[in-house]
Amino acid sequence: MTVLVAGVPEGGELERLRSRIQSNPHFQVISHAHEPAVALAHARVLLPDITVLFVAGALAAEPAALEIFRGVRALDPPSGVVLQTRGTPDRAELAGFAVDGAVHVVREGDVDGLMRALRSIGLRRASCDPDEMP
């Protein structure tokens, strides 16, 4: 499964995240971008299976993250999304964005949660339409 990492600046944090993702041989980080325009350009060309998107606060309150989220979900086929957050997300706020099984929310630093979300999206994409339950 191919992975795009978005919203994480260059440096140690990005390298740790890339290393965690690629610790599973089924996932390959194919690109990363901090700026929305660059992330969406990469997504349109590479069509990643999964996008890991860092969100510091509420998704609706972060225009750059929301732009990336909507853009990767609008691809054909849509990219699965793992929203990596610093705080505890408001489930009501995410209700308008979540597609059961195709969008996951993981707290920053929760390596096991990140890997579970990646595997869940990967299994869904490998076996069926990314936005339909099997």
N, C-alpha and C positions, 0 to 999 in steps of 0.2 A: 504494500500500500504506500502511495506517495503522500508526503506531508508537506504543507506550507506552514511556516511559522510566521505569524504577523503580530506586530505591536510590541516586539521585544527588541530593544536597541542592541547594537553590536557590543560584544564584550563577554565577560565571564558568564553572566546569566544566560545569554543565548547559547553559549557553548555547552553549559551544563544541561540545558533543556534539550539541545540537539543530541547530546550524548545519551540522555535518558531515553529519548524516543528511539534512537537507533540501537539501543541495547537489545531490542527485540529485532531479530533479523527480518521480520515481516514488514517493518516500517523503515522508510528511507526519506529523510528530509531532503527535498529537492530544491528548496529555495526558502529564503527568509526576507522579510522587509519590515521596516518600522513605519514607513509612510504609507498612507492608504492608496495613493495613486500607483505607487510601485508595487504594493502587495496585489492590487487588483490587476495590474498589467501582467504580473507573473502568473496569477491565477487563470487569467483568460488564455494565456499561451500554454501553460503546463497542465491545466485541469487537474489539480490535486484531488486525491480521494478524500483527504482530511485536511482541514485547516485548524491549527492550534492558534487561538487568538487571545492575547493578553488583554484583560479589561481591569483597570484599577478600581473602578466603582460600578455604578449602574450603567448597563449597556446603553439605555436611552439617553443618559447624560453625557455620553462620550461620542460626539459626532464622528470622529475618525474611526473608532472601533465599530460603530453602527454602520458606517459606510462599507467597511470591509466585510462585516457580517452579511449585510444585504447583498453585496456583490458576489460573494462566493456561494451564497445560497441560490442566487439567480443563474448560476452557471448551468449548462446542460451537459452532463448530469450535475446536480447540485453537490457541492462539497459538503461532507459531514463537518461539523464544527465542534471543537472542544473549547469552551470558554474558560480560560484560566483566570480566576479572580483573586484579589487580595482579601476581600471581605466575604461575608456570607451573603450570597445573592438573594434578592427578594424574589421568591418564586412567582408572585403575582406579576411582577415586572417582566419576568421572562416568559410568562404564559403566551404573550403575543408573538414571541420569537421561536419558541421551542417546537420542534417536530419530534414526536415521540421516537426515541432511539437514534435520531440523526443529529441531535444537538445535545451535548452534555456539558454540565457545569462542574468544574473541578477547582477546588481551592488551591491557590499557589503553594507549592511545596509538597502537595499530596502526590507523591510519585506513584503509589499504588493506584490511586484514583485516576490519574492520568493514563496509566497503562490499561486499566479496565475500560476507560472511555474509548481509547484508541482501538482496543480489541473488539469492543461492542460495535463500533462504527465499521471496522474492517470486516467483521463477520456479516454484517448487514449488507455492505456493498458487494461482498463476494458472492452472496447467495440470492440477492434480490434487488429490486428497485430501491435506491437509497432512501426514499421517502415513504415507502409502503411496508407495512408489517408483513412478515412471511406468513 
